[in-house]
């Protein structure tokens, strides 16, 4: 049951997606899965199941707990890779911050820091659509580890990563901790012993199964870049920008203060601020913080464009600078995103998408998952309309209507 397809799992630098069954409308069988669980050299590869949290009861429970813990929209995909796969996926980046949970077998992960932007490829979509990440761009890995059953790995959005089930980590995978060359990272002795193995055959005896729990803040418009985009369009101001500094680019993609990120710390009470995890902000406090941070980011991104409080340089009213959007306008945008927009996603996931999920093969389960996916598109349509961007609104509307037409055609053919 559910969605799925053969993909990745090859030694090339690009993706190769293939369906694991001849008829997408047919319920996926174990024969479909097992026949594809072969190394790419034998015509197999990694099998993935997207949106698995809306189809399997146990994964729906995980999504409900994660959404409650993080206070953010979440999603779970499942990846199944046979032993001996030289490259399960080529180096690439994703839009989601993910927690990788290894549930069966083992897989080697190499995670790299964000490469310098090249002005052509989307930093959150590198290694896809014909783009290839080179070793020179990525440099040495930040993490090179075999992730085994019970292990959890965090991979932030925009951090390239690649995986395999055929090679083990060298005895000293990330340096000897002596600081030489600026690249060595100290590693706990228990971790070092855990990573060492006599052979790849010992490590990769079983099929690898892992979950990726995605925190979808970039996907659903919960970053400062999205706030800026919405505020400028609502004010009829140009929003296109070329950001030269990589640090400022990534700062603009930080998540707004929502969910578990909307916390404040009393250093006097908690010492280093970690004491009890901080106190949750009120809704108004989160909106106020978002406005302050948004203004600071907008000024740093375009210091020569704006005049107003907090802007340095410039002087005369006729120097060609524009007024920053007013605090009232920025507050309206922040309040909409943090309350209405985020709230719509959380209610949908809590009350329907991950609620009362039954048989993954059942028609009712599949249709509920479909309806929830369509509703997510409607939420983004509303975001486009609020931001006065017809292109965005129409794009999500077109996707939704196309899915409706596809479903109608399938039912007519039955």
Secondary structure, DSSP 8 states (H G I E B T S, - for coil): ----EEE--SSSSS---B-SSS-TTS---HHHHHHH-S-GGGT--EEEETTGGGT-HHHHHHHHHHHHHH-S-EEEEEEEE-TT-S-SEEEE--SSEEEEEEEESEEEEEE-------SSS-TTSTT-TT----HHHH-S-SEEEEEETT-EEEE-TT--EEEESS----TTTT--SS-GGGT-----HHHHHHH--S-HHHHTSS-EEEEEEEE-TTTTT-BHHHHHHHHHHHTT---------HHHHHHHTSB-S-GGG-EE--HHHHTTTTTTS-EE--HHHHHHHHHHHHHHHHHHHTTTTEESTT--S--STTSS-EE---HHHHHHHHHIIIIIIHHHHHHHIIIIITSS---TTSHHHHHHHHHHHHHHHHHHHHHHHHTT-HHHHHHHHHHHHHHHHHHHHHHHH-
